[in-house]
Amino acid sequence: MPFGDFINQIPALGFLAIHATAFLIGSYFAWRSFGAGASVLGWGFSLFALAELSYMTYHLDWTVFLFAHTVSEVLDLLAFILIFSWTARRATSAVAAR
């Protein structure tokens, strides 16, 4: 038995709940970021929320696992790049302002 096989005992509804919660969190952070004028950060969180929607397509049997996972990973990578670049730019500008 491979490590992690126990995860197969969780019903699809459990995974949908996890991804729906993550989608709502990402959407909320995107909404707050856009509202604060931090559009790069907002787009990063928007991409994260879209990745969660993509993950859900597999659990709803709309796509195959590898497709949904690949699309989600690309969206998560782009989200990470945007969020990290915004954070790094903000941190370096704060240091330069001193």
C-alpha positions as CSV (number, residue, x, y, z in Angstrom):
1,M,0.0,0.0,0.0
2,P,1.5,3.3,-1.0
3,F,1.9,6.1,1.6
4,G,-1.2,8.3,1.7
5,D,-3.6,5.7,0.5
6,F,-5.9,6.5,3.4
7,I,-6.9,9.7,1.6
8,N,-8.9,7.6,-0.8
9,Q,-11.4,7.0,2.1
10,I,-12.4,10.7,2.1
11,P,-15.5,11.2,0.0
12,A,-15.5,13.6,-3.0
13,L,-17.7,16.0,-1.0
14,G,-14.9,16.4,1.5
15,F,-12.5,17.5,-1.2
16,L,-15.1,19.8,-2.7
17,A,-15.6,21.4,0.7
18,I,-11.8,21.9,1.1
19,H,-11.4,23.5,-2.4
20,A,-14.6,25.6,-2.0
21,T,-13.2,27.0,1.3
22,A,-9.9,27.8,-0.3
23,F,-11.7,29.4,-3.3
24,L,-13.7,31.6,-1.0
25,I,-10.6,32.6,0.9
26,G,-8.7,33.4,-2.3
27,S,-11.7,35.3,-3.7
28,Y,-12.1,37.4,-0.5
29,F,-8.4,38.3,-0.5
30,A,-8.6,39.2,-4.1
31,W,-11.6,41.4,-3.5
32,R,-9.8,43.1,-0.5
33,S,-6.6,43.6,-2.6
34,F,-8.4,45.2,-5.5
35,G,-10.3,47.4,-3.1
36,A,-7.0,48.5,-1.6
37,G,-5.6,49.4,-5.0
38,A,-3.1,46.5,-5.0
39,S,-4.1,45.1,-8.4
40,V,-1.1,42.8,-8.7
41,L,-1.9,41.2,-5.4
42,G,-5.5,41.0,-6.4
43,W,-4.7,39.2,-9.6
44,G,-2.4,36.8,-7.7
45,F,-5.3,35.8,-5.4
46,S,-7.7,35.7,-8.3
47,L,-5.4,33.1,-10.0
48,F,-5.3,31.1,-6.8
49,A,-9.1,31.1,-6.7
50,L,-9.3,30.0,-10.3
51,A,-6.9,27.2,-9.5
52,E,-9.2,26.0,-6.8
53,L,-12.1,26.0,-9.3
54,S,-9.9,23.9,-11.6
55,Y,-9.3,21.4,-8.8
56,M,-13.0,21.1,-8.2
57,T,-13.6,20.1,-11.8
58,Y,-12.0,16.8,-11.2
59,H,-14.0,16.1,-8.0
60,L,-17.2,16.9,-10.0
61,D,-16.1,14.4,-12.7
62,W,-15.9,17.1,-15.3
63,T,-12.2,16.6,-16.1
64,V,-9.6,13.9,-15.6
65,F,-7.2,14.3,-12.7
66,L,-4.0,15.0,-14.6
67,F,-5.7,17.8,-16.7
68,A,-7.3,19.5,-13.7
69,H,-4.1,19.2,-11.6
70,T,-1.8,20.5,-14.4
71,V,-4.1,23.6,-15.0
72,S,-4.3,24.2,-11.3
73,E,-0.5,24.0,-10.8
74,V,0.1,26.5,-13.6
75,L,-2.4,28.9,-12.1
76,D,-0.9,28.4,-8.6
77,L,2.6,29.0,-10.0
78,L,1.5,32.3,-11.7
79,A,-0.3,33.3,-8.5
80,F,2.8,32.6,-6.4
81,I,4.9,34.7,-8.8
82,L,2.5,37.7,-8.7
83,I,2.1,37.6,-4.9
84,F,5.8,37.1,-4.2
85,S,6.8,39.9,-6.7
86,W,4.3,42.3,-5.1
87,T,5.5,41.4,-1.6
88,A,9.2,41.7,-2.6
89,R,8.6,45.0,-4.4
90,R,6.8,46.4,-1.4
91,A,9.4,45.2,1.1
92,T,12.3,46.6,-1.0
93,S,10.6,50.0,-1.5
94,A,10.0,50.2,2.3
95,V,13.7,49.6,3.0
96,A,14.7,52.1,0.3
97,A,12.4,54.7,1.8
98,R,14.3,54.6,5.2
